[in-house]
């Protein structure tokens, strides 16, 4: 018979991301953030390739990224609204962790499985932050897909890409729950 962990299951059944724009200070210090990164790194990793790395973006690093998002949005002719949306997460951010996918050559582990592992790391980091009492949100947006933004702003190599920006800070208010998927329409029992 399994040994249940009711607190962990209750957390997973009730977890809710906190909108990044509602987060405020303080943010986790280095020791607290290291614990969250350690928890995230315990994600399933077929082949033990560790196809990820982290870039911690503090408040001081946000302003240059906001400026770069503005510059890149204009260069891409995205329009003011879309450019502003890409810039806003850096204008408003206090602390974020960029989870970087680093594809590793492997005869056994296909690239897609490595991508899945990195997505698991993003979710694990988000959940670890929430479980530790912080507000957290997983964002992406067009800057995370723009190769020039990745290279100039984050120093990524050609074989690396952003899987997500996990914003972590103090929540100002708990958002209401949102409608959840209808399992009956999503589940097939064989």
Biotite code that builds the C-alpha atoms (Angstrom):
import biotite.structure as struc

atoms = struc.array([
    struc.Atom([0.000, 0.000, 0.000], chain_id="A", res_id=1, res_name="UNK", atom_name="CA", element="C"),
    struc.Atom([1.439, 3.435, -0.915], chain_id="A", res_id=2, res_name="UNK", atom_name="CA", element="C"),
    struc.Atom([2.308, 5.952, 1.762], chain_id="A", res_id=3, res_name="UNK", atom_name="CA", element="C"),
    struc.Atom([0.373, 9.126, 0.909], chain_id="A", res_id=4, res_name="UNK", atom_name="CA", element="C"),
    struc.Atom([1.651, 12.653, 1.342], chain_id="A", res_id=5, res_name="UNK", atom_name="CA", element="C"),
    struc.Atom([-1.643, 14.567, 1.726], chain_id="A", res_id=6, res_name="UNK", atom_name="CA", element="C"),
    struc.Atom([0.043, 17.972, 2.056], chain_id="A", res_id=7, res_name="UNK", atom_name="CA", element="C"),
    struc.Atom([1.933, 17.540, -1.229], chain_id="A", res_id=8, res_name="UNK", atom_name="CA", element="C"),
    struc.Atom([-1.150, 16.267, -3.037], chain_id="A", res_id=9, res_name="UNK", atom_name="CA", element="C"),
    struc.Atom([-3.271, 19.114, -1.678], chain_id="A", res_id=10, res_name="UNK", atom_name="CA", element="C"),
    struc.Atom([-0.643, 21.601, -2.858], chain_id="A", res_id=11, res_name="UNK", atom_name="CA", element="C"),
    struc.Atom([-0.665, 20.138, -6.377], chain_id="A", res_id=12, res_name="UNK", atom_name="CA", element="C"),
    struc.Atom([-4.477, 20.070, -6.508], chain_id="A", res_id=13, res_name="UNK", atom_name="CA", element="C"),
    struc.Atom([-4.761, 23.712, -5.430], chain_id="A", res_id=14, res_name="UNK", atom_name="CA", element="C"),
    struc.Atom([-1.592, 25.326, -6.831], chain_id="A", res_id=15, res_name="UNK", atom_name="CA", element="C"),
    struc.Atom([-2.072, 28.561, -8.765], chain_id="A", res_id=16, res_name="UNK", atom_name="CA", element="C"),
    struc.Atom([0.520, 30.725, -10.478], chain_id="A", res_id=17, res_name="UNK", atom_name="CA", element="C"),
    struc.Atom([0.652, 34.348, -9.395], chain_id="A", res_id=18, res_name="UNK", atom_name="CA", element="C"),
    struc.Atom([0.613, 36.901, -12.243], chain_id="A", res_id=19, res_name="UNK", atom_name="CA", element="C"),
    struc.Atom([4.135, 38.317, -12.599], chain_id="A", res_id=20, res_name="UNK", atom_name="CA", element="C"),
    struc.Atom([2.811, 41.885, -12.795], chain_id="A", res_id=21, res_name="UNK", atom_name="CA", element="C"),
    struc.Atom([1.338, 41.529, -9.272], chain_id="A", res_id=22, res_name="UNK", atom_name="CA", element="C"),
    struc.Atom([4.613, 40.452, -7.636], chain_id="A", res_id=23, res_name="UNK", atom_name="CA", element="C"),
    struc.Atom([6.569, 42.788, -5.362], chain_id="A", res_id=24, res_name="UNK", atom_name="CA", element="C"),
    struc.Atom([9.616, 42.694, -3.082], chain_id="A", res_id=25, res_name="UNK", atom_name="CA", element="C"),
    struc.Atom([11.242, 41.117, -1.313], chain_id="A", res_id=26, res_name="UNK", atom_name="CA", element="C"),
    struc.Atom([12.608, 38.387, -3.555], chain_id="A", res_id=27, res_name="UNK", atom_name="CA", element="C"),
    struc.Atom([14.384, 35.185, -2.515], chain_id="A", res_id=28, res_name="UNK", atom_name="CA", element="C"),
    struc.Atom([18.000, 35.637, -1.477], chain_id="A", res_id=29, res_name="UNK", atom_name="CA", element="C"),
    struc.Atom([20.744, 33.506, -3.022], chain_id="A", res_id=30, res_name="UNK", atom_name="CA", element="C"),
    struc.Atom([20.389, 30.685, -0.467], chain_id="A", res_id=31, res_name="UNK", atom_name="CA", element="C"),
    struc.Atom([16.601, 30.484, -0.890], chain_id="A", res_id=32, res_name="UNK", atom_name="CA", element="C"),
    struc.Atom([16.900, 30.614, -4.681], chain_id="A", res_id=33, res_name="UNK", atom_name="CA", element="C"),
    struc.Atom([19.587, 27.919, -4.664], chain_id="A", res_id=34, res_name="UNK", atom_name="CA", element="C"),
    struc.Atom([17.194, 25.634, -2.785], chain_id="A", res_id=35, res_name="UNK", atom_name="CA", element="C"),
    struc.Atom([14.513, 26.255, -5.435], chain_id="A", res_id=36, res_name="UNK", atom_name="CA", element="C"),
    struc.Atom([16.986, 25.580, -8.276], chain_id="A", res_id=37, res_name="UNK", atom_name="CA", element="C"),
    struc.Atom([18.056, 22.375, -6.513], chain_id="A", res_id=38, res_name="UNK", atom_name="CA", element="C"),
    struc.Atom([14.433, 21.238, -6.333], chain_id="A", res_id=39, res_name="UNK", atom_name="CA", element="C"),
    struc.Atom([13.916, 22.078, -10.014], chain_id="A", res_id=40, res_name="UNK", atom_name="CA", element="C"),
    struc.Atom([17.002, 20.079, -10.992], chain_id="A", res_id=41, res_name="UNK", atom_name="CA", element="C"),
    struc.Atom([15.446, 16.927, -9.496], chain_id="A", res_id=42, res_name="UNK", atom_name="CA", element="C"),
    struc.Atom([13.079, 16.766, -12.483], chain_id="A", res_id=43, res_name="UNK", atom_name="CA", element="C"),
    struc.Atom([12.943, 13.602, -14.592], chain_id="A", res_id=44, res_name="UNK", atom_name="CA", element="C"),
    struc.Atom([15.923, 13.585, -16.938], chain_id="A", res_id=45, res_name="UNK", atom_name="CA", element="C"),
    struc.Atom([16.012, 10.589, -19.278], chain_id="A", res_id=46, res_name="UNK", atom_name="CA", element="C"),
    struc.Atom([19.637, 9.699, -19.846], chain_id="A", res_id=47, res_name="UNK", atom_name="CA", element="C"),
    struc.Atom([20.872, 12.078, -17.124], chain_id="A", res_id=48, res_name="UNK", atom_name="CA", element="C"),
    struc.Atom([21.875, 14.596, -19.790], chain_id="A", res_id=49, res_name="UNK", atom_name="CA", element="C"),
    struc.Atom([20.907, 17.729, -17.841], chain_id="A", res_id=50, res_name="UNK", atom_name="CA", element="C"),
    struc.Atom([19.799, 19.527, -21.024], chain_id="A", res_id=51, res_name="UNK", atom_name="CA", element="C"),
    struc.Atom([19.248, 22.801, -19.160], chain_id="A", res_id=52, res_name="UNK", atom_name="CA", element="C"),
    struc.Atom([20.975, 25.592, -17.318], chain_id="A", res_id=53, res_name="UNK", atom_name="CA", element="C"),
    struc.Atom([19.790, 28.616, -15.364], chain_id="A", res_id=54, res_name="UNK", atom_name="CA", element="C"),
    struc.Atom([20.381, 32.338, -15.772], chain_id="A", res_id=55, res_name="UNK", atom_name="CA", element="C"),
    struc.Atom([19.341, 34.359, -12.720], chain_id="A", res_id=56, res_name="UNK", atom_name="CA", element="C"),
    struc.Atom([18.102, 37.813, -13.716], chain_id="A", res_id=57, res_name="UNK", atom_name="CA", element="C"),
    struc.Atom([18.070, 40.284, -10.839], chain_id="A", res_id=58, res_name="UNK", atom_name="CA", element="C"),
    struc.Atom([16.457, 43.725, -10.758], chain_id="A", res_id=59, res_name="UNK", atom_name="CA", element="C"),
    struc.Atom([19.573, 45.457, -12.107], chain_id="A", res_id=60, res_name="UNK", atom_name="CA", element="C"),
    struc.Atom([19.685, 43.126, -15.119], chain_id="A", res_id=61, res_name="UNK", atom_name="CA", element="C"),
    struc.Atom([16.001, 43.699, -15.949], chain_id="A", res_id=62, res_name="UNK", atom_name="CA", element="C"),
    struc.Atom([16.393, 47.268, -17.293], chain_id="A", res_id=63, res_name="UNK", atom_name="CA", element="C"),
    struc.Atom([18.879, 46.372, -20.067], chain_id="A", res_id=64, res_name="UNK", atom_name="CA", element="C"),
    struc.Atom([16.657, 43.447, -21.090], chain_id="A", res_id=65, res_name="UNK", atom_name="CA", element="C"),
    struc.Atom([13.630, 45.761, -21.219], chain_id="A", res_id=66, res_name="UNK", atom_name="CA", element="C"),
    struc.Atom([15.569, 48.152, -23.471], chain_id="A", res_id=67, res_name="UNK", atom_name="CA", element="C"),
    struc.Atom([16.698, 45.288, -25.684], chain_id="A", res_id=68, res_name="UNK", atom_name="CA", element="C"),
    struc.Atom([13.125, 43.996, -25.961], chain_id="A", res_id=69, res_name="UNK", atom_name="CA", element="C"),
    struc.Atom([12.056, 47.489, -27.059], chain_id="A", res_id=70, res_name="UNK", atom_name="CA", element="C"),
    struc.Atom([14.849, 47.652, -29.648], chain_id="A", res_id=71, res_name="UNK", atom_name="CA", element="C"),
    struc.Atom([14.170, 44.152, -30.966], chain_id="A", res_id=72, res_name="UNK", atom_name="CA", element="C"),
    struc.Atom([10.393, 44.675, -31.098], chain_id="A", res_id=73, res_name="UNK", atom_name="CA", element="C"),
    struc.Atom([10.920, 47.776, -33.236], chain_id="A", res_id=74, res_name="UNK", atom_name="CA", element="C"),
    struc.Atom([13.467, 45.985, -35.464], chain_id="A", res_id=75, res_name="UNK", atom_name="CA", element="C"),
    struc.Atom([10.984, 43.154, -35.971], chain_id="A", res_id=76, res_name="UNK", atom_name="CA", element="C"),
    struc.Atom([8.193, 45.656, -36.710], chain_id="A", res_id=77, res_name="UNK", atom_name="CA", element="C"),
    struc.Atom([5.973, 44.011, -34.104], chain_id="A", res_id=78, res_name="UNK", atom_name="CA", element="C"),
    struc.Atom([3.918, 47.104, -33.416], chain_id="A", res_id=79, res_name="UNK", atom_name="CA", element="C"),
    struc.Atom([3.741, 49.127, -30.211], chain_id="A", res_id=80, res_name="UNK", atom_name="CA", element="C"),
    struc.Atom([1.351, 46.888, -28.282], chain_id="A", res_id=81, res_name="UNK", atom_name="CA", element="C"),
    struc.Atom([3.236, 43.658, -28.904], chain_id="A", res_id=82, res_name="UNK", atom_name="CA", element="C"),
    struc.Atom([6.599, 45.352, -28.326], chain_id="A", res_id=83, res_name="UNK", atom_name="CA", element="C"),
    struc.Atom([5.375, 46.769, -25.023], chain_id="A", res_id=84, res_name="UNK", atom_name="CA", element="C"),
    struc.Atom([4.091, 43.368, -23.939], chain_id="A", res_id=85, res_name="UNK", atom_name="CA", element="C"),
    struc.Atom([7.501, 41.814, -24.615], chain_id="A", res_id=86, res_name="UNK", atom_name="CA", element="C"),
    struc.Atom([9.212, 44.607, -22.729], chain_id="A", res_id=87, res_name="UNK", atom_name="CA", element="C"),
    struc.Atom([6.824, 44.683, -19.766], chain_id="A", res_id=88, res_name="UNK", atom_name="CA", element="C"),
    struc.Atom([7.959, 41.510, -18.019], chain_id="A", res_id=89, res_name="UNK", atom_name="CA", element="C"),
    struc.Atom([11.449, 43.007, -17.721], chain_id="A", res_id=90, res_name="UNK", atom_name="CA", element="C"),
    struc.Atom([10.223, 46.504, -16.805], chain_id="A", res_id=91, res_name="UNK", atom_name="CA", element="C"),
    struc.Atom([8.074, 45.054, -14.033], chain_id="A", res_id=92, res_name="UNK", atom_name="CA", element="C"),
    struc.Atom([10.271, 42.115, -13.009], chain_id="A", res_id=93, res_name="UNK", atom_name="CA", element="C"),
    struc.Atom([12.225, 41.980, -9.768], chain_id="A", res_id=94, res_name="UNK", atom_name="CA", element="C"),
    struc.Atom([13.798, 38.521, -10.084], chain_id="A", res_id=95, res_name="UNK", atom_name="CA", element="C"),
    struc.Atom([13.472, 35.878, -12.749], chain_id="A", res_id=96, res_name="UNK", atom_name="CA", element="C"),
    struc.Atom([15.225, 32.674, -13.657], chain_id="A", res_id=97, res_name="UNK", atom_name="CA", element="C"),
    struc.Atom([15.655, 32.050, -17.360], chain_id="A", res_id=98, res_name="UNK", atom_name="CA", element="C"),
    struc.Atom([15.530, 28.288, -17.843], chain_id="A", res_id=99, res_name="UNK", atom_name="CA", element="C"),
    struc.Atom([17.716, 27.574, -20.850], chain_id="A", res_id=100, res_name="UNK", atom_name="CA", element="C"),
    struc.Atom([17.355, 24.462, -22.971], chain_id="A", res_id=101, res_name="UNK", atom_name="CA", element="C"),
    struc.Atom([20.776, 23.124, -23.909], chain_id="A", res_id=102, res_name="UNK", atom_name="CA", element="C"),
    struc.Atom([20.396, 20.283, -26.395], chain_id="A", res_id=103, res_name="UNK", atom_name="CA", element="C"),
    struc.Atom([22.985, 17.547, -25.881], chain_id="A", res_id=104, res_name="UNK", atom_name="CA", element="C"),
    struc.Atom([24.104, 15.134, -28.571], chain_id="A", res_id=105, res_name="UNK", atom_name="CA", element="C"),
    struc.Atom([22.848, 11.675, -27.714], chain_id="A", res_id=106, res_name="UNK", atom_name="CA", element="C"),
    struc.Atom([22.332, 8.492, -29.682], chain_id="A", res_id=107, res_name="UNK", atom_name="CA", element="C"),
    struc.Atom([19.755, 7.315, -27.107], chain_id="A", res_id=108, res_name="UNK", atom_name="CA", element="C"),
    struc.Atom([17.827, 10.436, -26.086], chain_id="A", res_id=109, res_name="UNK", atom_name="CA", element="C"),
    struc.Atom([16.084, 12.290, -28.933], chain_id="A", res_id=110, res_name="UNK", atom_name="CA", element="C"),
    struc.Atom([15.939, 16.102, -28.857], chain_id="A", res_id=111, res_name="UNK", atom_name="CA", element="C"),
    struc.Atom([12.195, 16.096, -28.172], chain_id="A", res_id=112, res_name="UNK", atom_name="CA", element="C"),
    struc.Atom([12.661, 14.135, -24.951], chain_id="A", res_id=113, res_name="UNK", atom_name="CA", element="C"),
    struc.Atom([15.268, 16.677, -23.872], chain_id="A", res_id=114, res_name="UNK", atom_name="CA", element="C"),
    struc.Atom([12.757, 19.461, -24.538], chain_id="A", res_id=115, res_name="UNK", atom_name="CA", element="C"),
    struc.Atom([10.209, 17.639, -22.378], chain_id="A", res_id=116, res_name="UNK", atom_name="CA", element="C"),
    struc.Atom([12.779, 17.400, -19.564], chain_id="A", res_id=117, res_name="UNK", atom_name="CA", element="C"),
    struc.Atom([13.415, 21.136, -19.696], chain_id="A", res_id=118, res_name="UNK", atom_name="CA", element="C"),
    struc.Atom([9.671, 21.823, -19.526], chain_id="A", res_id=119, res_name="UNK", atom_name="CA", element="C"),
    struc.Atom([9.608, 19.646, -16.421], chain_id="A", res_id=120, res_name="UNK", atom_name="CA", element="C"),
    struc.Atom([12.365, 21.790, -14.900], chain_id="A", res_id=121, res_name="UNK", atom_name="CA", element="C"),
    struc.Atom([10.326, 24.947, -15.561], chain_id="A", res_id=122, res_name="UNK", atom_name="CA", element="C"),
    struc.Atom([7.256, 23.494, -13.863], chain_id="A", res_id=123, res_name="UNK", atom_name="CA", element="C"),
    struc.Atom([9.315, 22.117, -10.963], chain_id="A", res_id=124, res_name="UNK", atom_name="CA", element="C"),
    struc.Atom([10.916, 25.534, -10.380], chain_id="A", res_id=125, res_name="UNK", atom_name="CA", element="C"),
    struc.Atom([7.520, 27.233, -10.503], chain_id="A", res_id=126, res_name="UNK", atom_name="CA", element="C"),
    struc.Atom([6.027, 24.725, -8.056], chain_id="A", res_id=127, res_name="UNK", atom_name="CA", element="C"),
    struc.Atom([9.045, 24.847, -5.742], chain_id="A", res_id=128, res_name="UNK", atom_name="CA", element="C"),
    struc.Atom([8.748, 28.633, -5.536], chain_id="A", res_id=129, res_name="UNK", atom_name="CA", element="C"),
    struc.Atom([5.026, 28.431, -4.817], chain_id="A", res_id=130, res_name="UNK", atom_name="CA", element="C"),
    struc.Atom([5.528, 25.660, -2.244], chain_id="A", res_id=131, res_name="UNK", atom_name="CA", element="C"),
    struc.Atom([8.155, 27.824, -0.511], chain_id="A", res_id=132, res_name="UNK", atom_name="CA", element="C"),
    struc.Atom([5.569, 30.596, -0.159], chain_id="A", res_id=133, res_name="UNK", atom_name="CA", element="C"),
    struc.Atom([6.714, 32.892, -2.969], chain_id="A", res_id=134, res_name="UNK", atom_name="CA", element="C"),
    struc.Atom([4.582, 34.195, -5.780], chain_id="A", res_id=135, res_name="UNK", atom_name="CA", element="C"),
    struc.Atom([5.757, 32.816, -9.110], chain_id="A", res_id=136, res_name="UNK", atom_name="CA", element="C"),
    struc.Atom([4.827, 32.867, -12.779], chain_id="A", res_id=137, res_name="UNK", atom_name="CA", element="C"),
    struc.Atom([6.218, 31.102, -15.871], chain_id="A", res_id=138, res_name="UNK", atom_name="CA", element="C"),
    struc.Atom([6.365, 33.534, -18.786], chain_id="A", res_id=139, res_name="UNK", atom_name="CA", element="C"),
    struc.Atom([7.729, 33.293, -22.294], chain_id="A", res_id=140, res_name="UNK", atom_name="CA", element="C"),
    struc.Atom([6.570, 35.703, -24.999], chain_id="A", res_id=141, res_name="UNK", atom_name="CA", element="C"),
    struc.Atom([8.208, 36.721, -28.217], chain_id="A", res_id=142, res_name="UNK", atom_name="CA", element="C"),
    struc.Atom([11.562, 37.770, -26.657], chain_id="A", res_id=143, res_name="UNK", atom_name="CA", element="C"),
    struc.Atom([12.106, 34.170, -25.575], chain_id="A", res_id=144, res_name="UNK", atom_name="CA", element="C"),
    struc.Atom([11.837, 33.086, -29.226], chain_id="A", res_id=145, res_name="UNK", atom_name="CA", element="C"),
    struc.Atom([13.868, 35.892, -30.805], chain_id="A", res_id=146, res_name="UNK", atom_name="CA", element="C"),
    struc.Atom([17.375, 34.616, -31.563], chain_id="A", res_id=147, res_name="UNK", atom_name="CA", element="C"),
    struc.Atom([18.932, 38.099, -31.396], chain_id="A", res_id=148, res_name="UNK", atom_name="CA", element="C"),
    struc.Atom([17.337, 38.779, -27.992], chain_id="A", res_id=149, res_name="UNK", atom_name="CA", element="C"),
    struc.Atom([18.650, 35.424, -26.747], chain_id="A", res_id=150, res_name="UNK", atom_name="CA", element="C"),
    struc.Atom([22.172, 36.129, -28.024], chain_id="A", res_id=151, res_name="UNK", atom_name="CA", element="C"),
    struc.Atom([22.499, 39.806, -27.100], chain_id="A", res_id=152, res_name="UNK", atom_name="CA", element="C"),
    struc.Atom([20.564, 39.811, -23.853], chain_id="A", res_id=153, res_name="UNK", atom_name="CA", element="C"),
    struc.Atom([21.373, 36.411, -22.403], chain_id="A", res_id=154, res_name="UNK", atom_name="CA", element="C"),
    struc.Atom([24.540, 35.350, -24.233], chain_id="A", res_id=155, res_name="UNK", atom_name="CA", element="C"),
    struc.Atom([23.013, 32.133, -25.534], chain_id="A", res_id=156, res_name="UNK", atom_name="CA", element="C"),
    struc.Atom([24.884, 29.903, -27.945], chain_id="A", res_id=157, res_name="UNK", atom_name="CA", element="C"),
    struc.Atom([23.213, 28.793, -31.203], chain_id="A", res_id=158, res_name="UNK", atom_name="CA", element="C"),
    struc.Atom([22.249, 25.395, -29.718], chain_id="A", res_id=159, res_name="UNK", atom_name="CA", element="C"),
    struc.Atom([20.531, 27.006, -26.694], chain_id="A", res_id=160, res_name="UNK", atom_name="CA", element="C"),
    struc.Atom([17.083, 28.539, -26.319], chain_id="A", res_id=161, res_name="UNK", atom_name="CA", element="C"),
    struc.Atom([14.827, 29.964, -23.630], chain_id="A", res_id=162, res_name="UNK", atom_name="CA", element="C"),
    struc.Atom([12.268, 27.526, -22.248], chain_id="A", res_id=163, res_name="UNK", atom_name="CA", element="C"),
    struc.Atom([10.784, 30.159, -19.975], chain_id="A", res_id=164, res_name="UNK", atom_name="CA", element="C"),
    struc.Atom([11.302, 33.012, -17.566], chain_id="A", res_id=165, res_name="UNK", atom_name="CA", element="C"),
    struc.Atom([10.195, 32.020, -14.069], chain_id="A", res_id=166, res_name="UNK", atom_name="CA", element="C"),
    struc.Atom([9.444, 35.225, -12.155], chain_id="A", res_id=167, res_name="UNK", atom_name="CA", element="C"),
    struc.Atom([9.716, 34.805, -8.377], chain_id="A", res_id=168, res_name="UNK", atom_name="CA", element="C"),
    struc.Atom([8.928, 37.420, -5.722], chain_id="A", res_id=169, res_name="UNK", atom_name="CA", element="C"),
    struc.Atom([6.403, 38.208, -3.015], chain_id="A", res_id=170, res_name="UNK", atom_name="CA", element="C"),
    struc.Atom([2.764, 37.875, -3.972], chain_id="A", res_id=171, res_name="UNK", atom_name="CA", element="C"),
    struc.Atom([0.507, 40.855, -3.320], chain_id="A", res_id=172, res_name="UNK", atom_name="CA", element="C"),
    struc.Atom([-2.750, 38.940, -3.643], chain_id="A", res_id=173, res_name="UNK", atom_name="CA", element="C"),
    struc.Atom([-3.900, 35.421, -4.400], chain_id="A", res_id=174, res_name="UNK", atom_name="CA", element="C"),
    struc.Atom([-5.792, 35.321, -7.684], chain_id="A", res_id=175, res_name="UNK", atom_name="CA", element="C"),
    struc.Atom([-9.109, 33.510, -7.856], chain_id="A", res_id=176, res_name="UNK", atom_name="CA", element="C"),
    struc.Atom([-9.048, 30.020, -9.222], chain_id="A", res_id=177, res_name="UNK", atom_name="CA", element="C"),
    struc.Atom([-9.698, 29.721, -12.923], chain_id="A", res_id=178, res_name="UNK", atom_name="CA", element="C"),
    struc.Atom([-11.775, 27.166, -14.773], chain_id="A", res_id=179, res_name="UNK", atom_name="CA", element="C"),
    struc.Atom([-9.939, 23.862, -14.992], chain_id="A", res_id=180, res_name="UNK", atom_name="CA", element="C"),
    struc.Atom([-9.986, 21.292, -17.801], chain_id="A", res_id=181, res_name="UNK", atom_name="CA", element="C"),
    struc.Atom([-12.898, 18.886, -18.052], chain_id="A", res_id=182, res_name="UNK", atom_name="CA", element="C"),
    struc.Atom([-11.169, 15.544, -17.487], chain_id="A", res_id=183, res_name="UNK", atom_name="CA", element="C"),
    struc.Atom([-14.046, 13.629, -19.047], chain_id="A", res_id=184, res_name="UNK", atom_name="CA", element="C"),
    struc.Atom([-13.339, 15.254, -22.413], chain_id="A", res_id=185, res_name="UNK", atom_name="CA", element="C"),
    struc.Atom([-9.567, 14.774, -22.124], chain_id="A", res_id=186, res_name="UNK", atom_name="CA", element="C"),
    struc.Atom([-9.328, 11.228, -20.791], chain_id="A", res_id=187, res_name="UNK", atom_name="CA", element="C"),
    struc.Atom([-9.618, 7.916, -22.573], chain_id="A", res_id=188, res_name="UNK", atom_name="CA", element="C"),
    struc.Atom([-9.639, 4.792, -20.412], chain_id="A", res_id=189, res_name="UNK", atom_name="CA", element="C"),
    struc.Atom([-8.326, 1.641, -22.133], chain_id="A", res_id=190, res_name="UNK", atom_name="CA", element="C"),
])
